[in-house]
Amino acid sequence: MASIAASGCCTALYFNSNMQTSWSVHRTLDARIVSRKSLLMRSLRLRVSAEINYVNADEAKQLLAVEGFTVVDVRDKSQFERAHIKSCYHAPLFIENKDNDPGTIVKRILHNNFSGLFYGLPFTKPNPDFVQYVKNQFSPESKILLVCQEGLRSAAAARKLEEAGFQNIACITSGLQSVKPGTFESVGSTELQDAGKAGLVTIQGKISVVLGTVLICKSQQKSFCSLSHSKNTIHGICAS
């Protein structure tokens, strides 16, 4: 009888132990499921709230005038100095690369002999302080309009700020090159849409205009001389 009682006691303890283990595992699984659901819902809310708004120049003007957006120009220093929207912030996504390791020196020489020479583009590298600079100036809820020359850098900057928690971001599709003169009040030596033009390409354009003008003048002069010669010939025949 004693052995039966002991066996029954052991069975009860084993059953209770299994029940407790099962209940513990069940609670752990439930907690993990709830945690994953919470993370998923939070992720979905962030994606919805931080959706990047791509607009044209006229819509961008409305964002500034009506909705209180602030312009952040992400172009390099040279383009920014040629022309920028008045009262904007300058936070370059790329900065001039002054590194002097052998690989960078070779790349700089190749760049300066092609893109730098013909298009006036500086030799740059990603700005490691870009996101931190924007964080120092704006809160995550701030309304920010990112601009660049072609629209590519502002889109890349928008993704970086979105990942950093900024929730109200807009970009001008196709960049400032698509902006009509007078759309925004600007500062600089040229129009906003022309701020990306530099290097021999611009000089070549001016030379082409001059050469074209010279050729047209030469052609007109030749035509005038031929006409005068024809008139003189006809006048000589009539006189004889």
trRosetta pair geometry for C-beta under 8 A, 3 or more apart (Angstrom, degrees):
i j d omega theta_ij theta_ji phi_ij phi_ji
1 4 5.7 -54 -151 34 34 111
1 5 6.3 33 151 -19 66 104
2 5 5.7 -54 -150 36 33 111
2 6 6.3 32 152 -19 66 105
3 6 5.6 -52 -146 37 33 111
3 7 6.2 35 154 -21 65 105
4 7 5.6 -53 -148 36 31 112
4 8 6.3 31 153 -19 64 105
5 8 5.7 -55 -149 36 31 111
5 9 6.3 33 152 -21 65 105
6 9 5.6 -54 -150 34 32 113
6 10 6.4 31 153 -18 66 104
7 10 5.8 -54 -149 36 32 110
7 11 6.3 33 152 -21 65 105
8 11 5.6 -52 -148 35 32 113
8 12 6.4 33 153 -20 65 104
9 12 5.7 -54 -151 34 31 111
9 13 6.4 29 153 -17 65 105
10 13 5.7 -55 -148 38 32 110
10 14 6.2 33 154 -20 66 107
11 14 5.7 -56 -147 37 30 111
11 15 6.2 31 153 -21 65 107
12 15 5.6 -54 -147 36 30 112
12 16 6.2 28 155 -17 65 107
13 16 5.8 -56 -146 39 30 109
13 17 6.1 33 154 -22 65 107
14 17 5.6 -54 -147 36 29 113
14 18 6.3 29 154 -18 64 105
15 18 5.8 -55 -150 37 29 109
15 19 6.3 30 152 -21 64 107
16 19 5.6 -54 -148 35 32 114
16 20 6.3 31 154 -19 65 105
17 20 5.8 -55 -149 36 30 109
17 21 6.3 29 153 -17 65 107
18 21 5.7 -55 -145 38 31 111
18 22 6.0 32 156 -20 66 108
19 22 5.7 -54 -145 38 28 111
19 23 6.2 27 155 -19 64 108
20 23 5.7 -55 -145 38 29 110
20 24 6.2 32 154 -21 64 107
21 24 5.7 -56 -148 35 29 112
21 25 6.3 28 154 -17 65 106
22 25 5.8 -55 -148 37 30 110
22 26 6.2 33 152 -22 64 108
23 26 5.5 -53 -146 36 31 115
23 27 6.4 31 155 -18 65 104
24 27 5.9 -53 -148 36 29 108
24 28 6.4 31 152 -20 63 107
25 28 5.6 -55 -149 36 32 113
25 29 6.3 31 154 -18 66 105
26 29 5.9 -55 -149 36 29 109
26 30 6.3 30 152 -19 64 107
27 30 5.6 -54 -147 37 32 113
27 31 6.3 35 154 -22 65 105
28 31 5.7 -54 -150 34 30 112
28 32 6.5 29 153 -18 64 105
29 32 5.7 -55 -149 36 32 111
29 33 6.3 32 153 -20 66 105
30 33 5.7 -55 -148 35 31 111
30 34 6.3 29 155 -17 66 107
31 34 5.8 -55 -147 38 30 109
31 35 6.2 32 154 -21 65 108
32 35 5.6 -54 -145 36 30 113
32 36 6.3 29 156 -18 65 106
33 36 5.9 -56 -149 37 29 108
33 37 6.3 29 153 -19 64 107
34 37 5.7 -55 -148 37 31 111
34 38 6.3 33 153 -21 65 105
35 38 5.7 -54 -150 34 30 112
35 39 6.4 28 154 -16 64 105
36 39 5.7 -53 -147 38 33 110
36 40 6.2 34 153 -21 65 107
37 40 5.6 -55 -147 37 31 113
37 41 6.3 29 156 -17 66 106
38 41 5.9 -56 -146 38 29 108
38 42 6.2 29 155 -19 64 108
39 42 5.7 -56 -146 38 30 112
39 43 6.2 33 154 -21 65 106
40 43 5.7 -54 -148 35 29 112
40 44 6.4 28 154 -19 64 105
41 44 5.7 -52 -147 36 32 111
41 45 6.4 34 153 -20 65 104
42 45 5.7 -53 -149 34 32 111
42 46 6.4 32 153 -19 64 105
43 46 5.8 -55 -150 36 31 111
43 47 6.4 31 153 -21 65 105
44 47 5.7 -53 -149 34 32 112
44 48 6.4 29 155 -17 65 105
45 48 5.9 -57 -149 37 31 108
45 49 6.1 18 158 -11 67 112
46 49 6.0 -62 -139 44 28 102
46 50 5.6 0 170 3 68 120
46 165 8.0 -68 -146 -125 118 62
47 50 6.5 -68 -130 50 20 93
47 51 7.0 52 159 -65 57 81
48 51 6.4 -25 -165 -28 29 110
49 167 4.9 -27 141 -150 100 114
50 162 4.8 124 159 -148 122 89
50 165 7.7 -115 -95 -160 139 27
50 166 6.8 108 -135 93 106 50
50 167 4.9 -88 -90 -121 73 56
50 169 7.2 29 -168 15 72 109
52 155 7.7 97 153 -138 158 67
52 158 4.7 74 -123 160 136 135
52 159 7.5 -47 -49 -69 147 58
52 162 6.3 -70 -57 -67 101 135
52 169 5.1 -39 -118 92 76 107
52 170 7.2 145 -173 -104 66 31
52 171 6.4 10 174 1 113 108
53 169 6.9 166 24 94 79 51
53 170 4.1 -33 77 -105 102 85
53 171 7.4 160 84 20 53 63
54 155 7.9 12 -98 -99 113 99
54 170 7.3 167 -83 -160 20 67
54 171 5.4 -23 -111 67 68 92
54 172 7.9 94 -161 -152 64 7
54 173 5.0 71 172 -64 104 99
55 59 3.7 -128 -171 97 115 124
55 60 5.0 153 101 -58 122 73
55 63 6.7 150 45 -26 170 132
55 170 5.6 4 5 -175 117 117
55 171 7.3 155 27 77 72 40
55 172 6.3 -47 78 -106 75 52
55 173 6.7 -163 78 -6 21 92
56 59 5.1 90 51 15 68 104
56 60 6.9 -124 102 -9 33 93
56 172 7.0 55 -156 -153 22 77
56 173 5.9 -41 -85 44 58 106
56 174 8.0 14 -123 34 73 109
56 178 7.4 -92 -152 122 83 132
57 60 5.5 -54 -147 34 31 115
57 61 6.5 37 153 -24 64 101
57 172 6.1 46 -83 -147 60 122
57 178 6.3 -158 -37 108 117 90
57 179 4.6 144 -113 -111 141 75
57 180 6.7 161 96 13 159 78
57 183 5.1 -14 160 -178 125 161
57 184 7.8 -115 -166 -27 102 101
58 61 5.6 -48 -153 28 34 115
58 62 6.9 34 148 -17 62 102
58 183 7.3 -102 -79 -143 56 118
59 62 5.6 -52 -155 34 38 114
59 63 6.6 44 146 -24 66 100
60 63 5.5 -47 -152 29 37 115
60 64 6.7 34 152 -16 65 102
60 69 7.9 -95 -162 77 65 149
60 145 5.9 113 -153 -156 97 139
60 147 7.8 83 -161 -82 152 110
60 170 6.9 169 -112 132 81 127
60 172 5.0 -14 -61 -88 151 100
61 64 5.9 -56 -154 36 33 109
61 65 6.1 17 156 -8 68 114
61 183 6.1 -119 -66 176 131 89
61 184 6.8 -149 -97 -76 95 81
62 65 5.9 -62 -135 46 30 101
62 66 5.2 -12 -179 16 72 120
62 67 7.2 52 135 -1 72 101
63 66 7.1 -59 -109 52 14 84
63 67 5.0 -44 -149 49 54 119
63 69 4.1 9 147 7 100 139
63 143 7.4 -157 178 161 102 122
63 145 5.7 131 106 -76 136 129
63 170 5.8 -112 -135 59 168 166
64 67 7.7 8 -21 53 11 76
64 68 7.9 46 -157 -119 30 8
64 69 5.3 -75 -84 64 51 92
64 70 8.0 100 -121 -90 82 22
64 71 6.9 -1 -99 -45 122 98
64 145 6.6 -58 -67 2 90 155
64 184 8.0 74 25 -116 165 105
67 143 6.3 -144 133 -179 99 162
68 143 5.7 98 98 51 80 142
69 143 4.3 -101 -102 133 65 108
69 144 6.6 137 -161 -116 90 4
69 145 4.4 75 150 -30 131 106
69 168 7.8 -144 -107 140 91 111
69 170 6.3 -39 -130 34 153 128
70 88 7.7 139 170 -133 72 61
70 89 6.8 41 150 -3 111 112
70 138 7.4 -167 62 -95 139 126
70 142 6.8 -34 28 171 121 113
70 143 6.6 121 9 87 75 72
70 144 6.0 -33 66 -111 84 57
70 145 6.8 -174 82 23 30 84
71 85 5.0 -44 132 82 171 139
71 87 7.5 101 43 95 112 71
71 88 3.7 -58 98 -117 113 105
71 89 6.9 172 98 25 60 70
71 145 5.1 -37 -100 75 59 104
71 147 6.0 -8 -160 2 101 121
72 88 6.7 172 -92 -178 19 95
72 89 4.7 -22 -112 70 72 106
72 90 7.8 159 -163 -94 60 14
72 91 5.3 -13 -175 25 108 115
72 134 6.7 34 -144 -113 158 107
72 144 5.4 -4 2 -166 122 107
72 145 7.0 158 21 75 70 49
72 146 5.4 -28 72 -103 96 64
72 147 7.4 160 79 21 45 74
72 157 7.9 -150 109 144 118 145
73 80 5.7 124 127 -114 137 106
73 84 5.3 -38 -73 -144 168 117
73 85 6.9 173 -64 31 117 93
73 88 5.0 77 -22 131 105 137
73 89 6.9 -178 21 86 74 48
73 90 5.1 -26 68 -108 104 64
73 91 7.3 140 71 31 50 61
73 147 5.4 -32 -107 71 66 96
73 148 7.4 127 -163 -87 63 49
74 91 5.9 -27 -101 85 69 77
74 92 6.2 109 -171 -135 49 29
74 93 4.3 37 175 -26 111 100
74 130 7.6 46 -138 -148 103 124
74 146 5.8 11 -15 -165 122 100
74 147 7.1 165 17 73 79 42
74 148 5.2 -47 68 -74 92 101
74 153 5.1 -164 107 134 116 111
74 154 5.6 155 36 -89 128 63
74 157 4.6 -117 -105 -49 165 159
75 79 4.2 -87 159 83 135 125
75 80 5.1 167 82 -55 105 83
75 84 7.8 -153 44 -97 125 104
75 92 6.6 -50 98 -115 29 82
75 93 8.0 1 -79 20 16 90
75 147 7.7 -36 -23 113 100 75
75 148 5.1 140 -68 -139 81 71
75 149 5.7 80 -103 -29 127 92
75 153 6.7 123 -90 74 53 153
75 195 7.6 45 158 122 172 129
76 79 5.6 86 60 18 75 100
76 80 6.9 -141 98 -8 35 97
76 92 5.4 65 -111 -140 41 128
76 94 5.7 -41 -79 82 98 93
76 95 7.2 149 -129 -110 87 31
76 96 7.3 98 -160 -55 119 72
76 122 5.6 -159 153 43 156 126
76 124 5.9 -113 -97 -82 134 145
77 80 5.6 -62 -146 39 29 114
77 81 6.2 25 161 -20 67 108
77 90 7.9 72 -106 172 63 137
77 92 6.4 -45 -46 -65 68 147
77 95 7.7 50 -22 -134 105 67
77 96 7.1 -42 20 -30 122 106
77 122 7.6 22 48 -2 88 163
78 81 6.1 -57 -148 35 27 107
78 82 6.8 29 153 -23 61 103
78 120 7.2 -156 145 153 147 100
78 122 5.6 153 -3 -30 133 120
78 198 7.2 -45 150 -20 127 168
79 82 5.7 -51 -152 28 35 113
79 83 7.8 -49 172 47 62 69
79 149 5.8 -82 -168 -56 151 127
79 195 4.9 90 -166 144 79 105
79 196 5.8 11 -123 -89 122 60
80 84 5.0 19 -160 -63 68 130
80 90 5.4 69 -155 -128 153 126
80 92 7.4 -98 -28 -76 138 101
80 195 7.8 67 -71 176 15 139
81 84 7.7 -3 -69 -17 16 112
81 188 6.7 137 152 -123 36 106
82 188 5.2 62 136 -177 33 133
82 189 6.0 -73 -152 50 58 92
82 190 5.2 -14 170 35 97 112
82 194 7.7 -117 147 105 127 75
82 195 4.2 152 91 -141 117 82
82 198 7.5 -129 -74 -64 150 117
83 176 7.9 176 103 154 109 146
83 186 5.4 16 -172 169 95 132
83 187 7.1 161 -147 82 51 41
83 188 3.4 -153 -93 69 49 151
83 189 7.1 -110 -60 48 82 50
83 190 5.0 -93 -41 75 123 72
83 191 6.2 24 -118 125 167 15
83 192 4.9 -148 132 -89 128 46
83 194 7.1 76 7 66 148 74
83 195 4.1 -127 45 -78 101 117
84 88 5.7 -121 158 48 108 127
84 90 7.1 -32 -143 -83 164 105
84 186 6.5 162 84 -153 25 87
84 187 5.9 -21 62 59 75 88
84 188 6.1 111 9 -41 62 126
84 192 7.5 95 -107 -111 18 92
84 195 7.6 89 -60 -113 57 162
85 88 4.5 79 77 -35 93 129
85 147 6.8 79 -2 43 129 161
85 184 4.7 -42 -120 151 102 143
85 185 7.2 82 -159 74 67 57
85 186 5.8 -60 -101 -102 39 73
85 187 7.9 36 135 15 9 83
85 192 7.1 34 -62 -103 73 135
86 184 7.4 -174 18 156 82 93
86 185 4.5 -33 14 108 130 98
86 186 6.2 -154 -32 -112 81 17
86 187 5.2 107 -90 -27 76 102
88 147 7.5 -55 -147 38 154 125
89 137 6.2 106 -137 166 156 164
91 127 7.9 -179 167 99 69 157
91 130 6.0 105 162 -149 101 74
91 133 5.1 171 -131 103 110 129
91 134 5.6 60 -150 -66 168 88
91 137 7.7 -130 -66 18 130 146
91 157 7.8 124 101 -150 108 139
92 95 5.5 113 101 -75 132 72
92 127 5.5 133 100 -48 82 150
92 130 7.2 -104 92 -101 46 101
93 126 7.1 -46 157 -139 71 68
93 127 5.8 -162 176 22 22 113
93 130 5.6 43 -120 -116 50 150
93 148 7.5 -32 10 -89 127 132
93 153 4.9 -179 39 -172 145 107
93 156 6.4 99 -168 90 155 112
93 157 4.9 -111 -84 -74 126 107
93 160 7.9 154 -129 16 106 148
94 124 3.9 66 154 152 117 138
94 125 6.5 162 -155 77 87 19
94 126 6.0 -59 -105 -100 72 33
94 127 5.9 -156 -107 -25 15 90
94 153 7.2 -93 -3 -127 103 129
95 124 6.1 151 78 -150 21 94
95 125 6.5 -31 64 61 71 71
95 126 8.0 17 21 131 79 17
95 127 4.6 96 -17 -90 103 93
96 122 5.4 -68 -102 161 90 132
96 123 6.7 62 -153 75 71 65
96 124 5.8 -67 -98 -101 31 69
96 125 8.0 19 133 18 16 79
97 104 6.4 -138 152 -160 121 119
97 108 6.9 -147 93 -85 109 107
97 123 5.2 -84 48 129 102 88
97 124 5.6 134 -19 -158 93 15
97 125 4.0 94 -85 -19 108 104
99 104 4.3 -1 92 115 106 177
99 125 7.4 44 -5 -25 118 153
100 104 6.8 -98 -90 77 7 122
100 105 6.3 40 -155 -64 51 105
101 104 4.9 82 58 13 80 106
101 105 7.0 -149 90 -12 36 90
102 105 5.7 -57 -146 33 30 113
102 106 6.5 29 159 -18 65 104
103 106 6.0 -56 -154 34 31 109
103 107 6.5 25 153 -14 65 109
104 107 5.6 -57 -147 41 34 111
104 108 6.1 38 154 -24 68 106
105 108 5.7 -53 -147 33 29 113
105 109 6.5 30 155 -20 63 103
106 109 5.9 -55 -152 33 30 110
106 110 6.5 27 153 -14 64 107
107 110 5.8 -56 -148 39 32 110
107 111 6.1 33 154 -21 66 109
107 123 7.4 136 121 -155 89 124
108 111 5.6 -56 -145 38 30 112
108 112 6.0 25 159 -17 66 110
108 123 4.9 63 -125 -170 79 171
109 112 6.0 -57 -142 39 26 107
109 113 6.3 17 160 -12 62 112
110 113 6.1 -66 -149 41 26 105
110 114 6.6 -9 163 8 63 114
111 114 6.6 -85 -150 50 25 88
111 115 5.4 -40 -162 47 71 108
111 116 5.4 74 136 -21 77 109
111 121 7.6 -96 179 93 103 100
111 123 4.6 115 97 -96 151 105
112 115 8.0 -44 -76 63 17 70
112 116 4.0 -34 -124 54 46 148
112 117 6.4 79 161 -40 51 86
112 123 6.5 -47 -55 -42 85 123
113 116 7.2 35 -1 51 23 102
113 117 5.8 5 -159 -15 24 132
114 117 6.2 0 -70 34 3 103
114 118 6.3 -27 177 10 46 113
115 118 6.7 -65 -128 50 20 91
115 119 5.3 -39 -166 42 61 115
115 121 4.6 -43 152 52 103 123
116 119 7.4 -54 -90 59 9 72
116 120 6.9 32 -164 -130 45 16
116 121 5.8 -101 -88 66 50 64
116 122 6.9 60 -113 -109 99 25
116 123 6.4 -30 -68 -44 127 88
116 199 7.1 172 156 -102 33 124
117 199 6.1 99 136 -153 28 113
117 200 6.0 9 149 -8 75 118
118 199 5.1 61 129 148 21 137
118 200 5.0 -55 -123 48 50 105
118 201 5.6 68 168 -41 74 91
119 198 6.7 65 158 71 45 73
119 199 4.6 52 68 26 4 154
119 201 5.7 27 -98 -6 56 131
120 197 7.6 66 40 153 135 31
120 198 2.5 -86 71 106 166 106
120 199 3.3 -144 -33 -37 78 85
120 201 7.6 -105 -3 29 97 100
120 202 7.5 3 -18 3 135 116
121 198 7.7 151 -49 66 46 111
121 199 7.4 -24 -8 -41 62 136
126 130 7.6 -79 176 -11 80 129
127 130 4.3 101 92 -51 109 98
129 132 5.1 -68 -161 53 66 112
129 133 5.4 74 140 -35 90 101
130 133 6.0 -61 -153 30 24 110
130 134 6.8 15 156 -12 62 106
130 157 7.0 -116 167 -127 137 96
130 160 6.8 28 104 122 125 156
131 134 5.9 -59 -153 38 33 108
131 135 6.2 35 151 -21 67 108
131 160 5.6 -124 -77 153 108 112
131 161 6.7 179 -122 -89 85 61
131 164 5.1 173 -159 -74 123 153
132 135 5.4 -53 -146 37 34 115
132 136 6.4 37 154 -23 65 103
133 136 5.8 -55 -153 32 30 112
133 137 6.6 15 154 -9 64 110
134 137 5.9 -67 -149 43 33 104
134 138 5.8 -30 174 34 73 109
134 144 7.6 31 -159 -119 120 160
134 161 6.2 -62 111 -105 160 113
134 164 7.8 110 81 86 120 157
134 166 7.5 -39 137 -61 130 143
135 138 7.1 -81 -120 61 20 69
135 164 6.8 -112 -69 163 111 137
138 142 3.8 -95 -170 31 110 160
138 144 6.3 33 -158 -69 173 120
138 166 7.5 39 110 -114 124 118
139 142 5.1 129 56 -32 67 95
140 164 7.8 -150 -108 120 98 80
140 165 4.6 -49 -123 126 133 99
140 166 5.2 -142 -146 -98 64 46
140 167 5.8 63 154 -6 87 95
141 167 6.0 -10 -110 45 48 119
141 168 6.7 42 -176 2 44 117
142 166 7.2 -45 56 -141 83 102
142 168 6.6 -144 101 59 34 112
143 168 4.4 -58 -103 125 62 134
143 170 7.7 14 -177 2 82 108
144 161 7.1 -83 73 159 150 164
144 166 6.6 -22 22 -178 133 139
144 168 6.6 125 18 97 69 77
144 169 5.5 -15 70 -112 98 67
144 170 7.2 179 94 30 51 70
145 170 4.9 -25 -109 74 71 102
145 171 7.4 153 -164 -89 60 28
145 172 7.3 52 179 -37 101 89
146 154 4.0 154 127 -155 104 97
146 157 5.2 -177 -156 88 148 124
146 158 5.5 -147 30 -65 152 90
146 161 7.7 -176 -60 12 137 145
146 169 6.6 10 -9 -168 113 96
146 170 7.1 176 21 85 73 46
146 171 4.9 -25 68 -98 98 81
146 172 7.9 -143 89 8 57 74
147 154 5.7 -20 -129 -88 10 141
147 171 7.5 157 -83 -148 42 63
147 172 5.4 26 -112 16 84 121
147 175 6.8 111 -169 -146 70 67
147 176 5.8 67 176 -53 113 101
148 151 6.4 -175 65 -64 98 16
148 152 6.8 -84 88 54 144 55
148 153 3.9 140 -105 62 166 106
148 154 4.3 -156 0 -33 101 91
148 157 7.6 145 -43 4 122 129
148 175 5.1 -60 85 -123 67 117
148 176 7.1 -134 109 0 25 97
149 153 7.6 48 27 23 73 120
149 175 4.9 43 121 158 22 143
149 176 5.4 -55 -121 47 43 98
149 177 5.6 57 172 -37 72 99
149 195 6.3 -135 -107 82 110 98
149 196 4.1 107 -167 -67 147 126
150 153 7.5 90 53 5 84 86
150 174 6.9 -62 -173 -169 48 46
150 175 4.4 70 69 11 4 150
150 177 5.9 13 -94 7 55 131
150 196 7.1 77 -46 -95 87 165
151 154 5.9 -62 -148 43 39 110
151 155 6.2 43 156 -25 71 108
151 171 6.8 104 -150 155 79 115
151 172 6.5 -113 -101 97 91 68
151 173 5.7 31 -129 -166 143 32
151 174 4.8 -27 -33 -71 141 6
151 175 3.8 -125 -41 -35 66 85
151 178 7.9 20 -45 2 120 122
152 155 5.9 -57 -153 33 29 110
152 156 6.6 24 153 -14 64 107
152 175 7.5 -33 5 -48 60 128
153 156 5.6 -55 -148 39 35 111
153 157 6.1 37 153 -20 68 107
154 157 5.5 -52 -143 39 33 114
154 158 6.3 41 153 -27 64 103
154 171 4.4 145 132 -140 117 112
154 172 6.8 33 82 40 169 71
154 175 6.6 160 7 -98 126 86
155 158 5.6 -49 -149 30 31 115
155 159 6.9 32 153 -18 61 101
155 171 5.7 106 -77 173 61 173
156 159 5.9 -52 -155 31 34 111
156 160 6.8 33 149 -17 64 104
157 160 5.6 -55 -152 35 36 113
157 161 6.3 28 154 -13 69 107
158 161 5.9 -58 -146 41 31 106
158 162 6.1 37 153 -25 65 107
158 169 4.9 144 -143 150 94 138
158 171 5.3 -77 -49 -47 142 124
159 162 5.5 -51 -144 33 31 116
159 163 6.5 30 156 -17 63 104
160 163 5.9 -57 -153 36 29 109
160 164 6.4 23 150 -15 63 111
161 164 5.3 -58 -146 41 37 113
161 166 4.1 -19 159 32 98 138
161 169 5.8 141 92 -91 127 143
162 165 8.0 120 178 -10 26 10
162 166 6.2 -78 -83 63 35 84
162 169 6.3 -98 -68 20 87 150
166 169 5.6 79 121 -53 116 112
172 175 5.9 103 94 -113 103 21
172 176 6.9 75 87 -62 148 52
172 178 7.3 -170 153 58 109 111
172 179 7.4 -5 176 -63 152 103
173 178 7.4 -25 100 46 67 158
174 177 6.5 -101 153 67 87 91
174 178 4.0 58 109 -26 123 141
175 178 6.4 116 69 9 52 94
176 179 5.0 -34 -158 5 57 123
176 192 4.5 -107 180 161 117 103
176 193 6.2 -150 142 -88 75 47
176 195 6.6 1 105 34 137 121
176 196 7.8 150 76 -26 102 108
177 193 5.1 86 -147 -151 38 73
177 196 6.1 -35 -77 19 111 135
178 193 7.1 173 8 -116 10 107
179 183 5.0 -126 -172 45 96 141
179 184 6.7 -30 -172 10 144 105
179 192 5.1 -18 73 95 134 129
179 193 5.4 -154 61 -65 75 94
180 183 5.1 106 63 -40 75 112
180 193 7.6 17 -97 -41 18 139
181 191 5.3 -57 -100 -137 97 135
181 192 7.9 166 -103 30 54 89
181 193 7.2 -84 -60 11 70 119
183 192 7.8 -82 53 42 103 143
184 192 6.6 52 57 -38 111 157
186 191 7.2 99 66 -148 158 46
186 192 5.2 -144 -96 -53 153 101
188 192 7.9 113 46 -79 135 57
188 195 6.8 11 132 -101 163 113
190 194 4.7 -103 158 88 125 113
190 195 5.9 165 82 -82 114 61
190 197 7.8 -130 159 54 163 100
191 194 4.7 73 61 16 87 105
191 195 7.4 -123 95 -38 45 77
192 195 5.9 -30 -157 -14 35 117
194 197 5.1 -47 -170 23 73 120
197 201 6.8 -115 -158 94 83 114
197 202 5.2 110 155 -77 100 114
198 201 7.6 64 84 49 27 99
198 202 6.0 -34 -129 -6 19 132
199 202 6.5 118 63 11 49 91
199 203 7.6 -101 127 7 40 98
200 203 5.2 -59 -147 45 47 112
200 204 5.6 55 151 -29 76 103
201 204 5.6 -51 -145 34 27 115
201 205 6.6 33 152 -23 59 102
202 205 5.6 -48 -154 29 34 115
202 206 6.8 32 150 -15 64 102
203 206 5.7 -55 -153 37 36 110
203 207 6.2 36 150 -19 69 106
204 207 5.6 -53 -144 38 33 112
204 208 6.2 38 154 -24 65 104
205 208 5.7 -52 -149 32 30 113
205 209 6.7 32 152 -20 62 102
206 209 5.7 -51 -153 31 34 112
206 210 6.6 32 151 -17 65 104
207 210 5.7 -55 -150 37 34 111
207 211 6.1 30 155 -15 68 108
208 211 5.8 -55 -142 41 30 108
208 212 6.0 34 156 -23 64 108
209 212 5.7 -56 -147 36 27 113
209 213 6.4 28 154 -20 62 106
210 213 5.8 -57 -152 35 30 111
210 214 6.4 29 152 -18 65 105
211 214 5.6 -53 -147 36 34 112
211 215 6.2 33 155 -19 67 106
212 215 5.8 -55 -146 37 30 110
212 216 6.3 30 155 -19 64 106
213 216 5.8 -55 -149 36 30 111
213 217 6.4 29 154 -18 64 106
214 217 5.7 -57 -150 37 31 111
214 218 6.3 31 153 -19 66 107
215 218 5.6 -53 -145 37 32 112
215 219 6.2 33 154 -21 65 105
216 219 5.7 -54 -148 35 30 112
216 220 6.3 27 154 -16 65 106
217 220 5.8 -56 -147 39 30 108
217 221 6.2 32 153 -21 65 107
218 221 5.6 -54 -145 36 30 112
218 222 6.3 32 155 -20 64 105
219 222 5.8 -53 -149 35 30 111
219 223 6.4 29 152 -18 63 105
220 223 5.6 -53 -148 37 33 112
220 224 6.2 35 152 -21 66 106
221 224 5.6 -54 -147 36 31 112
221 225 6.3 31 154 -19 65 105
222 225 5.8 -53 -146 36 31 110
222 226 6.3 31 154 -19 64 106
223 226 5.8 -54 -148 36 31 111
223 227 6.3 31 153 -19 65 107
224 227 5.7 -55 -148 36 30 112
224 228 6.3 30 153 -19 65 106
225 228 5.7 -53 -146 37 32 111
225 229 6.3 33 154 -21 65 106
226 229 5.7 -54 -148 36 30 112
226 230 6.4 32 152 -20 64 105
227 230 5.7 -53 -150 34 31 112
227 231 6.5 31 152 -19 64 104
228 231 5.7 -53 -149 35 32 111
228 232 6.4 32 153 -19 65 106
229 232 5.7 -54 -148 36 32 111
229 233 6.4 34 153 -22 65 105
230 233 5.7 -53 -149 34 32 113
230 234 6.4 29 155 -16 65 106
231 234 5.8 -56 -148 38 31 109
231 235 6.2 32 153 -20 65 109
232 235 5.6 -55 -145 38 30 113
232 236 6.3 33 155 -22 64 105
233 236 5.8 -55 -151 34 29 111
233 237 6.6 28 153 -18 64 104
234 237 5.8 -53 -150 35 33 110
234 238 6.4 31 153 -17 65 107
235 238 5.8 -55 -147 38 30 111
235 239 6.3 32 154 -21 64 108
236 239 5.7 -55 -146 36 30 112
236 240 6.5 24 157 -16 64 106
237 240 6.0 -60 -150 37 30 105
